[in-house]
Amino acid sequence: LLGLLYRNYRLKQLNNEKLKVLNEELAHKNVLLDKHNAENELLLKEIHHRVKNNLEMVKSLIALQSAQIDDPVTKDAMIASQNRVQSMGIIHQKLYQGTNLGSIEMKDYFINLSEGILDSFNAEDRVKIECAMDNLELDVDTAVPIGLIVNELLTNALKYAFPEDQQGVINISLEKDSEHNLKLQVRDNGIGKTAGVAPKGTGFGSQLIQLLTRQLNGKMRERSHLGTHVEFDFTLQKSA
């Protein structure tokens, strides 16, 4: 009986020693994994930083070129291109400055985007852009096209909704009304659109909005009453 008890005791000791070794190996692997993840995160942040800097350089080159252009239509097109580049640059800036490399907080993003567009039109003193929404994080593949859509709508509002230095307000809201559905609204209290009158501009911005809306499996509705109100419903792709 004593021999059996001793044998069980030794087996338990051996098992404990093996378990201790396995735990030490696991802890070491976890340390290596954490180090590897930290290195990858640093690398991704550096990539986003460089992309942002490159986009900033592209924006500066466009600004330099547009300063030498006298034709107002061409100049407007160059400013619109600047703002499109800026809308993507802000996303990469948020990614390398934030703690989550896979998503963007959209309310903060819209505020930064609005400030940049108001500055490009020198409209800070006469037009106010409000973001009436809760904080909402989206993945990069969704945030980029939504950012470009909002950029186009803000640009159109600042160009056409408030003529002759008229003052006004533009509202942006984005909400998740279900797990896989987003609702985006951009509205202004400007002069609105007149039925039967062809829209101004080249139409490229409208084509871009339609393309990006299809990319996000979305539907767009627009109405003009006490300003212009544009609303989108997007269906997000389900995770695999």
Backbone bond lengths (Angstrom), bond angles and torsions (degrees), N, CA, C in turn:
res aa  C-N    CA-C-N  psi(-1)  N-CA   C-N-CA  omega(-1)  CA-C   N-CA-C  phi
1 L - - - 1.474 - - 1.534 111.27 -
2 L 1.373 114.38 -44.00 1.465 118.18 178.70 1.530 110.91 -62.74
3 G 1.341 115.15 -38.44 1.466 119.11 178.66 1.519 111.59 -62.76
4 L 1.330 116.22 -39.60 1.467 120.68 179.48 1.523 111.29 -66.46
5 L 1.346 115.29 -41.61 1.462 119.30 178.57 1.527 111.05 -63.79
6 Y 1.342 115.15 -42.09 1.468 119.27 179.60 1.530 110.91 -63.97
7 R 1.340 114.83 -40.95 1.469 119.29 179.47 1.531 111.04 -62.20
8 N 1.330 116.53 -43.07 1.473 120.08 178.05 1.527 111.40 -64.44
9 Y 1.332 115.12 -38.07 1.464 120.28 178.59 1.526 110.79 -62.38
10 R 1.355 116.21 -44.60 1.460 120.53 -179.94 1.526 111.33 -65.88
11 L 1.343 116.35 -39.55 1.465 119.60 177.84 1.527 110.94 -62.27
12 K 1.330 115.30 -40.69 1.461 119.74 179.01 1.525 110.56 -64.98
13 Q 1.340 115.93 -40.30 1.462 120.42 177.70 1.526 111.29 -61.40
14 L 1.345 114.92 -46.35 1.464 119.65 -179.74 1.529 111.53 -62.36
15 N 1.332 115.43 -42.13 1.470 119.36 178.77 1.525 111.39 -63.89
16 N 1.328 116.26 -39.71 1.467 120.18 178.12 1.520 111.29 -64.46
17 E 1.342 115.47 -39.54 1.462 119.26 178.77 1.527 111.09 -65.98
18 K 1.358 116.05 -41.43 1.463 119.85 177.31 1.529 110.90 -63.33
19 L 1.339 115.31 -41.57 1.462 120.03 179.67 1.527 111.09 -63.98
20 K 1.338 115.94 -38.53 1.457 120.57 178.42 1.526 110.95 -63.49
21 V 1.350 115.49 -43.05 1.465 119.92 178.63 1.526 110.69 -63.08
22 L 1.342 116.09 -43.80 1.467 120.07 179.24 1.525 111.55 -62.41
23 N 1.337 116.70 -40.95 1.467 120.65 178.66 1.524 111.39 -64.22
24 E 1.333 115.92 -39.58 1.466 119.93 178.56 1.527 110.71 -65.64
25 E 1.349 115.91 -41.24 1.466 119.58 177.89 1.528 110.85 -64.55
26 L 1.340 115.69 -40.95 1.459 120.02 179.35 1.527 111.10 -64.74
27 A 1.329 116.55 -42.12 1.464 120.64 178.83 1.527 110.62 -62.66
28 H 1.340 116.16 -40.36 1.466 120.45 178.88 1.530 110.86 -64.50
29 K 1.348 116.11 -42.16 1.464 119.87 178.74 1.527 111.08 -65.22
30 N 1.339 116.70 -36.91 1.466 120.06 177.78 1.520 111.53 -64.70
31 V 1.333 115.87 -38.83 1.468 120.23 177.43 1.527 110.03 -62.97
32 L 1.343 116.03 -44.76 1.464 120.09 178.78 1.528 111.27 -63.85
33 L 1.349 115.89 -39.55 1.465 120.38 179.70 1.526 110.82 -65.61
34 D 1.338 116.67 -43.06 1.466 120.45 177.96 1.528 110.79 -61.72
35 K 1.331 115.64 -40.61 1.462 120.06 179.04 1.523 110.57 -64.74
36 H 1.345 115.60 -42.31 1.463 120.56 179.52 1.529 110.66 -64.37
37 N 1.339 116.90 -42.78 1.467 120.90 178.80 1.524 111.51 -63.56
38 A 1.342 115.95 -39.99 1.464 120.06 178.85 1.527 110.80 -64.16
39 E 1.341 116.05 -39.93 1.466 119.76 178.44 1.527 110.88 -65.55
40 N 1.346 116.57 -41.44 1.466 120.31 178.28 1.528 111.38 -64.38
41 E 1.334 116.26 -40.39 1.462 120.53 179.34 1.524 110.59 -63.88
42 L 1.335 115.93 -42.39 1.465 120.24 178.06 1.527 110.60 -62.85
43 L 1.334 116.06 -40.29 1.462 120.65 179.33 1.524 111.01 -64.60
44 L 1.344 116.88 -43.59 1.463 120.48 179.05 1.523 111.33 -63.40
45 K 1.327 116.33 -41.04 1.465 119.68 178.32 1.529 110.56 -62.67
46 E 1.317 115.98 -39.78 1.464 119.93 178.84 1.528 110.60 -65.05
47 I 1.346 116.44 -38.77 1.468 120.25 178.00 1.527 110.38 -63.02
48 H 1.351 116.58 -47.84 1.465 120.25 179.34 1.531 110.91 -61.78
49 H 1.333 116.03 -37.36 1.464 120.22 178.94 1.526 110.38 -63.26
50 R 1.322 116.26 -44.05 1.465 120.07 -179.10 1.524 111.45 -68.23
51 V 1.341 116.45 -39.53 1.470 119.43 177.30 1.524 109.99 -61.68
52 K 1.343 115.96 -43.84 1.463 120.20 178.95 1.527 110.68 -60.58
53 N 1.331 117.06 -43.86 1.467 120.59 179.53 1.526 111.31 -64.28
54 N 1.342 116.63 -39.25 1.466 120.05 178.47 1.525 111.37 -65.73
55 L 1.339 116.33 -40.76 1.465 119.85 177.23 1.523 110.98 -65.43
56 E 1.324 116.28 -36.47 1.462 120.36 177.47 1.529 110.40 -64.26
57 M 1.326 116.18 -36.92 1.464 119.77 177.66 1.526 110.92 -67.47
58 V 1.340 116.37 -41.32 1.468 120.07 176.94 1.523 110.23 -60.69
59 K 1.329 115.95 -44.30 1.466 120.38 178.91 1.528 110.89 -60.20
60 S 1.326 117.00 -42.23 1.466 121.11 179.99 1.529 111.42 -65.41
61 L 1.331 116.72 -38.47 1.466 120.29 178.17 1.530 110.92 -65.06
62 I 1.342 116.00 -40.60 1.471 119.56 177.83 1.527 110.03 -64.39
63 A 1.343 116.41 -41.29 1.468 120.41 179.19 1.525 110.80 -62.99
64 L 1.331 116.00 -41.21 1.464 120.62 179.14 1.522 110.96 -63.17
65 Q 1.336 115.66 -41.61 1.461 120.23 179.24 1.525 111.20 -68.03
66 S 1.342 116.87 -42.49 1.466 119.95 -176.89 1.525 111.79 -66.89
67 A 1.338 117.00 -26.84 1.467 120.23 179.01 1.526 111.86 -65.97
68 Q 1.336 116.73 -19.16 1.462 120.88 -178.91 1.526 112.22 -99.72
69 I 1.332 116.62 7.25 1.465 120.97 -177.22 1.526 109.77 -105.63
70 D 1.328 116.21 133.98 1.463 121.33 -179.78 1.528 112.43 -99.68
71 D 1.329 117.19 -28.42 1.461 120.34 -177.89 1.530 109.91 -65.57
72 P 1.342 118.90 120.74 1.468 121.33 -174.59 1.529 113.78 -63.76
73 V 1.335 117.71 -35.49 1.467 120.40 -179.68 1.527 110.37 -66.10
74 T 1.322 115.38 -45.95 1.467 120.05 178.60 1.523 110.69 -64.89
75 K 1.320 115.76 -39.53 1.468 120.28 -179.97 1.528 110.76 -63.21
76 D 1.341 116.61 -42.19 1.472 120.80 177.64 1.526 110.94 -61.48
77 A 1.340 115.74 -40.56 1.463 120.05 179.48 1.527 110.95 -64.01
78 M 1.318 116.93 -37.61 1.465 121.07 179.19 1.531 110.95 -68.12
79 I 1.339 116.30 -40.92 1.467 119.91 178.18 1.526 110.09 -64.17
80 A 1.342 116.22 -40.66 1.464 120.04 178.06 1.527 110.79 -61.55
81 S 1.327 116.49 -40.13 1.469 120.23 177.88 1.526 110.96 -64.73
82 Q 1.326 116.52 -39.98 1.466 120.50 176.23 1.523 110.93 -56.78
83 N 1.324 115.54 -46.61 1.464 119.84 -177.07 1.525 111.98 -67.51
84 R 1.334 117.01 -33.68 1.470 119.58 177.15 1.523 110.71 -65.92
85 V 1.319 115.70 -43.90 1.468 119.72 177.52 1.525 109.82 -62.62
86 Q 1.332 116.02 -41.29 1.462 120.59 -179.95 1.523 111.58 -62.48
87 S 1.343 117.15 -39.78 1.470 120.28 -178.19 1.523 110.97 -61.23
88 M 1.334 117.42 -35.16 1.465 120.74 177.73 1.523 111.15 -78.53
89 G 1.336 116.16 -35.70 1.458 120.00 179.44 1.517 112.76 -62.98
90 I 1.335 116.66 -37.81 1.468 120.38 179.68 1.527 110.41 -62.87
91 I 1.337 116.77 -38.04 1.465 120.09 179.59 1.521 110.64 -61.96
92 H 1.325 117.29 -46.14 1.468 119.70 179.22 1.530 111.17 -66.56
93 Q 1.324 116.52 -32.78 1.465 119.58 175.81 1.525 110.55 -63.99
94 K 1.330 116.86 -44.20 1.465 120.86 179.41 1.529 111.17 -63.85
95 L 1.330 116.32 -34.99 1.461 119.98 -178.17 1.527 111.68 -67.42
96 Y 1.331 117.29 -44.11 1.466 117.17 -177.44 1.524 112.19 -80.78
97 Q 1.337 117.54 -18.61 1.462 119.59 177.79 1.526 112.38 -88.53
98 G 1.334 116.94 -22.02 1.457 120.59 -174.51 1.516 113.30 -86.93
99 T 1.323 114.52 -179.85 1.467 120.99 179.93 1.523 111.87 -96.25
100 N 1.336 117.07 -16.94 1.463 121.39 -179.56 1.523 108.85 -113.65
101 L 1.331 115.90 111.42 1.461 120.38 -176.30 1.525 113.06 -78.73
102 G 1.327 117.15 -5.72 1.458 119.32 -175.54 1.511 114.80 -105.38
103 S 1.347 117.87 -4.37 1.460 118.69 -175.91 1.521 111.46 -146.75
104 I 1.338 114.60 162.34 1.462 123.23 -178.29 1.521 108.92 -123.06
105 E 1.335 116.93 135.12 1.469 120.69 173.41 1.531 106.91 -83.43
106 M 1.339 116.37 114.14 1.454 121.26 -165.57 1.532 114.43 -75.45
107 K 1.319 118.27 -33.51 1.466 118.80 -179.69 1.525 110.44 -63.22
108 D 1.313 116.48 -48.18 1.462 121.03 177.78 1.527 110.63 -61.28
109 Y 1.332 115.93 -39.01 1.466 120.52 178.66 1.530 111.04 -62.88
110 F 1.341 117.21 -46.22 1.465 120.69 179.86 1.531 111.58 -61.44
111 I 1.328 116.53 -37.97 1.468 120.23 179.40 1.528 110.16 -63.07
112 N 1.334 116.55 -46.26 1.469 120.55 178.71 1.528 111.38 -64.40
113 L 1.334 116.27 -41.64 1.463 120.76 179.13 1.525 110.61 -62.54
114 S 1.330 116.51 -43.32 1.467 121.41 -179.39 1.522 111.43 -62.20
115 E 1.326 116.13 -42.67 1.465 119.94 179.83 1.524 111.15 -60.76
116 G 1.335 116.13 -41.77 1.460 119.84 -179.71 1.516 112.54 -66.33
117 I 1.337 117.28 -40.97 1.464 120.73 -178.96 1.527 110.98 -70.49
118 L 1.329 117.15 -41.84 1.467 119.83 176.35 1.524 110.83 -58.57
119 D 1.324 115.45 -40.25 1.465 119.90 179.51 1.529 111.05 -65.17
120 S 1.331 117.34 -39.64 1.469 120.14 -178.00 1.526 111.83 -67.16
121 F 1.349 117.25 -24.98 1.464 121.33 178.25 1.534 112.27 -101.94
122 N 1.329 117.06 3.89 1.472 121.62 -176.43 1.529 111.07 51.03
123 A 1.334 115.65 44.59 1.466 120.53 -173.51 1.522 112.96 -113.71
124 E 1.328 118.11 12.59 1.469 120.42 -175.67 1.522 113.03 -59.94
125 D 1.340 117.53 -31.36 1.464 120.84 -174.60 1.528 113.47 -86.30
126 R 1.330 117.86 -12.51 1.468 118.49 -175.85 1.531 114.23 -121.48
127 V 1.326 117.85 -18.49 1.467 120.49 -179.89 1.523 109.28 -124.90
128 K 1.319 115.34 133.91 1.460 121.48 178.27 1.527 109.01 -112.17
129 I 1.324 116.61 133.24 1.464 121.18 177.11 1.522 108.27 -111.43
130 E 1.328 115.86 122.21 1.459 121.60 -177.85 1.526 110.22 -112.20
131 C 1.327 115.81 140.63 1.470 121.81 176.49 1.525 108.40 -112.23
132 A 1.325 116.01 91.00 1.466 121.25 -177.77 1.523 108.93 -89.55
133 M 1.325 116.38 80.53 1.460 120.64 -176.50 1.517 109.77 -159.11
134 D 1.326 115.38 160.55 1.458 120.81 174.09 1.523 109.28 -83.49
135 N 1.319 116.25 165.36 1.459 120.07 174.71 1.527 109.51 -61.44
136 L 1.315 115.73 137.07 1.466 120.62 -177.50 1.520 108.99 -148.02
137 E 1.320 116.95 123.39 1.460 121.42 179.06 1.523 110.31 -99.09
138 L 1.339 115.35 134.47 1.460 121.75 177.77 1.519 109.47 -128.67
139 D 1.332 115.81 153.51 1.461 119.39 176.07 1.528 109.49 -70.27
140 V 1.317 115.71 161.14 1.463 121.47 -173.67 1.524 111.86 -61.40
141 D 1.336 117.62 -40.00 1.463 120.98 -177.35 1.525 112.10 -64.05
142 T 1.323 117.32 -24.59 1.465 121.20 176.65 1.524 110.82 -91.64
143 A 1.325 116.59 -37.70 1.465 121.14 -175.74 1.527 112.43 -65.75
144 V 1.338 117.62 -39.33 1.473 120.22 -176.20 1.530 111.68 -62.82
145 P 1.345 120.33 -53.35 1.472 118.37 179.31 1.524 113.61 -64.26
146 I 1.336 117.97 -36.36 1.468 119.24 177.38 1.530 109.83 -65.06
147 G 1.327 116.73 -39.84 1.460 120.05 176.92 1.517 112.26 -60.89
148 L 1.333 116.72 -40.99 1.469 120.35 178.81 1.527 111.30 -67.58
149 I 1.335 117.17 -38.01 1.470 120.48 177.75 1.526 110.23 -62.68
150 V 1.329 116.62 -48.43 1.468 120.38 -179.64 1.527 110.14 -63.33
151 N 1.318 117.07 -38.31 1.463 120.77 177.35 1.528 110.83 -58.06
152 E 1.336 117.15 -45.19 1.470 120.69 -179.69 1.525 111.16 -64.49
153 L 1.337 116.67 -42.13 1.466 119.92 -177.93 1.525 111.56 -68.28
154 L 1.327 117.14 -39.67 1.467 120.05 176.97 1.527 110.58 -65.21
155 T 1.324 116.14 -41.24 1.466 120.55 178.72 1.526 110.70 -61.34
156 N 1.340 116.73 -45.58 1.467 120.39 179.30 1.527 111.30 -61.80
157 A 1.336 115.96 -42.72 1.468 119.40 -179.04 1.525 111.10 -63.49
158 L 1.315 116.71 -43.38 1.464 119.70 -178.41 1.530 111.75 -69.58
159 K 1.331 117.14 -27.94 1.466 120.49 -179.53 1.526 112.43 -81.15
160 Y 1.350 117.19 -36.45 1.460 119.14 -168.19 1.528 115.59 -123.08
161 A 1.328 118.79 -22.17 1.470 119.61 -171.99 1.521 113.48 -79.77
162 F 1.330 116.93 -23.93 1.465 120.07 -174.14 1.530 110.27 -128.53
163 P 1.343 117.38 74.00 1.472 119.99 -177.59 1.529 111.87 -71.45
164 E 1.325 114.18 160.46 1.470 122.06 175.56 1.526 111.81 54.20
165 D 1.333 115.35 43.81 1.472 121.96 176.72 1.529 113.27 58.83
166 Q 1.319 115.78 29.33 1.464 120.58 176.90 1.531 109.84 -65.27
167 Q 1.320 116.75 144.16 1.457 120.91 177.15 1.525 110.12 -85.79
168 G 1.334 116.08 155.15 1.456 118.25 -179.32 1.514 112.64 -171.88
169 V 1.331 113.65 179.82 1.465 121.54 -178.51 1.524 108.90 -132.78
170 I 1.329 115.58 138.21 1.468 122.12 173.46 1.528 107.37 -118.87
171 N 1.324 116.36 131.87 1.470 121.48 179.86 1.526 110.37 -111.61
172 I 1.327 115.39 135.76 1.468 121.85 175.48 1.522 108.16 -121.26
173 S 1.324 116.73 134.28 1.464 119.64 172.65 1.523 109.09 -143.55
174 L 1.317 115.35 143.07 1.463 122.08 177.87 1.517 107.36 -140.72
175 E 1.316 116.36 126.38 1.460 119.70 -179.13 1.518 110.41 -142.02
176 K 1.313 114.11 154.71 1.457 121.60 176.54 1.519 106.76 -99.10
177 D 1.349 117.09 105.71 1.459 118.28 -177.05 1.524 112.73 -88.52
178 S 1.330 116.93 -5.50 1.466 122.36 169.94 1.524 106.84 -161.17
179 E 1.325 116.58 -179.29 1.466 119.64 -174.44 1.523 112.63 -59.97
180 H 1.334 117.26 -34.59 1.462 120.44 -174.34 1.527 112.87 -121.31
181 N 1.329 118.21 18.50 1.462 120.55 -179.05 1.521 111.46 -129.69
182 L 1.330 114.79 135.42 1.462 121.91 177.00 1.520 109.41 -118.91
183 K 1.327 115.88 143.97 1.462 121.10 175.45 1.530 108.27 -121.85
184 L 1.324 115.92 120.12 1.464 122.80 178.84 1.519 108.93 -112.64
185 Q 1.335 116.22 133.64 1.458 120.97 176.83 1.530 109.44 -132.54
186 V 1.324 115.18 134.15 1.467 121.86 173.55 1.522 106.60 -132.30
187 R 1.314 116.59 120.79 1.467 119.60 -177.91 1.531 109.88 -139.28
188 D 1.324 114.68 151.22 1.464 120.30 177.73 1.523 109.34 -132.64
189 N 1.326 116.19 164.92 1.466 121.09 178.08 1.523 110.72 -108.57
190 G 1.335 114.89 35.94 1.460 120.70 -179.21 1.516 112.96 -82.94
191 I 1.336 115.78 -155.39 1.466 120.98 -172.68 1.525 112.41 -79.13
192 G 1.339 117.76 -11.15 1.457 119.99 179.79 1.518 112.19 73.36
193 K 1.332 115.20 -173.45 1.459 120.99 -179.61 1.521 109.81 -112.88
194 T 1.327 115.59 142.49 1.461 121.10 179.32 1.519 109.69 -91.68
195 A 1.324 116.55 128.33 1.468 121.10 -179.35 1.520 110.50 -60.45
196 G 1.330 115.94 135.26 1.458 121.12 177.50 1.509 114.51 86.59
197 V 1.328 116.74 -7.07 1.466 120.42 179.75 1.525 108.66 -98.19
198 A 1.324 116.11 127.54 1.465 120.66 -178.49 1.523 109.98 -64.39
199 P 1.340 117.56 139.49 1.465 120.05 178.96 1.520 111.52 -64.42
200 K 1.323 115.32 150.45 1.458 120.61 179.27 1.522 110.11 -79.76
201 G 1.333 115.05 165.87 1.454 119.77 176.88 1.516 112.44 92.18
202 T 1.329 115.44 -177.26 1.467 121.54 -176.26 1.521 112.68 -82.18
203 G 1.318 117.48 -19.50 1.458 120.68 -177.37 1.517 113.63 90.28
204 F 1.340 117.43 -4.14 1.466 119.67 -179.09 1.524 111.21 -64.27
205 G 1.341 116.56 -40.61 1.459 120.08 179.99 1.516 112.15 -60.45
206 S 1.340 116.43 -41.59 1.469 120.64 178.73 1.522 111.05 -65.40
207 Q 1.327 116.58 -40.28 1.467 120.28 177.50 1.528 110.92 -63.33
208 L 1.334 115.99 -40.07 1.463 120.41 179.56 1.527 110.71 -64.51
209 I 1.333 116.71 -41.81 1.465 120.55 178.45 1.526 110.53 -61.61
210 Q 1.326 116.97 -44.35 1.467 120.59 179.59 1.525 111.40 -62.72
211 L 1.325 116.59 -42.19 1.464 121.29 179.70 1.527 110.97 -63.02
212 L 1.331 116.79 -46.28 1.467 120.98 -178.78 1.528 111.53 -68.69
213 T 1.328 116.56 -33.00 1.468 120.46 177.30 1.525 110.43 -64.59
214 R 1.329 116.72 -43.08 1.470 120.12 176.82 1.523 110.75 -64.78
215 Q 1.333 116.44 -37.76 1.469 120.58 179.28 1.528 111.60 -59.12
216 L 1.337 116.52 -32.89 1.463 121.66 -178.84 1.532 112.20 -98.27
217 N 1.339 116.55 17.65 1.473 121.06 -179.15 1.528 110.61 52.45
218 G 1.326 115.47 47.34 1.455 119.71 -173.17 1.517 114.18 -110.44
219 K 1.322 114.16 168.29 1.457 122.93 173.59 1.526 107.89 -127.68
220 M 1.322 115.37 141.07 1.463 120.94 -176.62 1.521 109.97 -119.44
221 R 1.337 115.62 137.52 1.460 121.94 174.89 1.528 108.14 -129.33
222 E 1.318 115.75 140.44 1.463 120.08 -179.09 1.521 109.78 -135.47
223 R 1.315 115.97 135.86 1.461 119.76 175.11 1.527 108.82 -140.38
224 S 1.321 114.34 154.01 1.458 120.21 -177.19 1.518 109.07 -124.22
225 H 1.327 115.54 100.53 1.463 122.11 176.61 1.522 107.17 -151.13
226 L 1.324 116.08 117.65 1.467 121.28 -173.70 1.534 109.95 54.88
227 G 1.326 114.54 43.82 1.454 120.87 -177.23 1.517 110.31 117.62
228 T 1.307 116.16 -165.60 1.466 121.79 179.63 1.522 109.25 -116.45
229 H 1.329 115.63 133.09 1.464 121.97 -178.74 1.528 107.94 -126.13
230 V 1.336 116.05 116.67 1.463 121.36 179.45 1.524 108.11 -115.71
231 E 1.322 115.53 131.01 1.466 120.77 -175.61 1.530 109.71 -131.10
232 F 1.334 115.79 139.79 1.461 121.86 -179.64 1.526 109.62 -127.89
233 D 1.327 115.24 144.36 1.466 122.01 168.58 1.520 106.89 -119.98
234 F 1.326 116.22 120.37 1.459 121.65 -179.28 1.524 109.82 -112.01
235 T 1.332 115.91 138.33 1.461 121.66 175.16 1.519 108.32 -104.55
236 L 1.323 116.54 114.05 1.458 120.93 -177.77 1.515 110.66 -77.37
237 Q 1.325 115.52 147.14 1.456 120.62 176.59 1.523 109.47 -69.61
238 K 1.325 116.64 135.72 1.455 120.57 177.78 1.518 110.04 -74.61
239 S 1.325 115.13 140.77 1.462 119.71 178.89 1.515 110.10 -66.35
240 A 1.339 114.89 142.08 1.468 119.39 -179.57 1.513 110.44 -69.95
